[in-house]
Amino acid sequence: MTQLEQVVQERRALREALKRTAVALKRSDLGFCLCGGYAAWARGGPESEHDVDFLIAEDDVDRAIEVLREAGLEVERPPEDWLFKVWTDGVFVDVLFRLAGTPVDRELVQQADELEVLSVRMPVLRATELFTSKLLALSEHFCNYSRMLPVARALREQVEWDRVRADVDHHPYAAAFLFLLERLDVLPRTEPGSPSAA
């Protein structure tokens, strides 16, 4: 198998896993939404090559695991205390219930937009919250701006940037990336003395 064929096969498996997980969650009464790289893709960004991410409220974790197992999906609870994993089609789906250490509440999930993804209607995390969560995930050990730049370019008109700036102002890696976006003219530059620049 060539490298290209392997990429195509993995992408097909990720798409199938996304659909199966979404359909299983839709058949329950649980709130959920697509997040991460595939949420960005659903909104016009580049397609994720690594995994699929869904978001649920922390209070719904046990019920979500029950629902997914009843649908015939294999669920694993790893040591990390902010997600669990669903295995299907030879790949895994991450189901997150904390973002940047903060428990997810039902309100955030319920604010998602209903979009068609791979011919399945499903809630997709709003662009502002999506980008904020991506920025807050940056750290000294994971700070790959080259992966985020295409997403920022693709989603820039959907994002409420003033809200993003306010929410990540305390985070140096996120603030540095926003500065980079301004220098690259992806975002308008903040004027010295303005609330966003304070």
N, C-alpha and C positions, 0 to 999 in steps of 0.2 A: 504493500500500500504506500503510495506517495504521500508526502507531507500535506499536499493540497487535499488529497482524498481524505486524509485523516481529519483535517480541519473541517471539511464539509460534513463528515460523519458525526463529529463531536457537536457541531452546530445543530445538526438535525436532531440529535439526542437531547440537547438543551431545550430546543423548541418543543419537543414532545413532552419533556418533563414539565416545562412551564404550563402547557395546556392541561395536562393531567392533574397537576396540583391545583390550578385555578378552578377547573371544573369541580373537583372534589370539594373545595372550599365554598364554591358558589351554591352547591346543593345543601349546605348547612345554613344555619341562621347567623353564622359568625361574620363579623366585619373583618375585611382584609383588603390589602391592595398590593399591587406589584410595585417594587421599589428597585433601587440599585441600577445596574447597567441596562437591564432590559426595560426598565421604566423610562430611562433616557432614550433608548432605542424606539420605544413606542411613541415618543414625543418628537422623533426626528433625528436623534443622535446616532452615533455608530453602534453597531451591534456588539454586545458583550461576547467575549470569547472564553469566559471562565466559569461563571455560574449564574444561576437564577436566584433572585431574592424576592421574598414576599414579606409583608409587614402585618403583624397582628397586635392587638392590645395584650399587655402582659397578663391581664386578668383572664384572658381567653386561651392561655397556653394549653392547659390540660384538655380542654374541650377540643381544641384544634388537633392535637395529637390523636385523640380518640376518633375524630371525624376522618382524618387521613388514613389511619389504620383500617377503619371500617371500609374505606374505599380500596383497600388492597395495596396501599403504599407502605413501604418500609420506613419506619421513623427511628432515628437515633438521637439520643440526648448526649452531646459531647460535654467535656469538662467546662467549656465556656458557658457562662451564665446569662448570655444575651441572645441565644438562638438555639434552634434545634434543626436537624437535617432530615430531609426526605430523599430517599434513594429510589430512582426509577430510570429505566432505559440506560443503565450503566453510568449515570451521572447523578449529582446531588443537587437538591434545591435547598437553599438556606431560608428558614422562616425566622425572621428577627422579631424580637419583642422589646428590645432596647436599642436606642440610637445614641451613640457617643456617651454611653453610661446612663442615659436617662430612660426610665420606663416609658414605653409607648402607651398612650391612653386611647380610648375608643374615639374621641373627638378627632384626633389626627387622622385616623384611618377613615372615618366617615366623611372627611372633607375631600377625599380623593375624587378624581374625575373619572367618569365611566368612558372608556375608550375600547375600540376594537383592536385586539392584539392576536395575530395569527388566526383570524376568523372567530375569535371568542371574545365576547363583551366582558370586560372586567374592570374593576376599579384600579386606577393608576395614580400613584402619589403625585401631588402637584409639583410643578417644576421648582417652585421656590423652596419647598421643604426638601425636595430631592437634592437640590444643589447644596443647600445648607448641610444636610447630613453627609454628603460627600466631602465637603470642606472640613467638617468637624472630625472626620475620620483620619485626616492627615496627621502624621506624627513624624518624629525623628526617624523611625524605622520604616515608615511608608509615606513617601512624599513624592510621588510620581506625577509631576505637573503635566508631562507630555500626554498622559492618558486622559487628563481632565480638560485639556485645552479644546479638543474637538467637541466635547460635550458642551462646554461653555459657549462656543461659537454657534452650535446648533440650537441651543435652548435659550439664548440670551434674550429673545423677545418675549419669552414666556415667564421669565423670572422677575420677581419683585426685588430688584437689587438693593434698594434701601433697607428692606427687611433683612436680607442676607447679611449686609454689612453690619447691621446692628446686632444680629444674632451671633456673628463669628468674630466680632471686634476683639474679644479677649484672647483669640487663638492666633498665635504668630504665624503659623504655616498657612492658615486660611487667609489672613490679612495680606501676607506676602503674595499669595496667588491673585487676590483681587487687585493688588497694585500692578502685578504683571499684566492682567487683563486690561487695565487702563493704559499702560504703556504700549500695548499692542493694538490699542483702539478697538478692542472688543467691547469695552464699556467706556462711557464718557468719564473723563477725569473729574475727580472731586476737587472743588476749589478749597484752598486753605481757609480755615475758619468756618467752613460749612458744617452742619451737623454730622454729615457722613464722614468728614475729615477730622472731626474733633477727637 
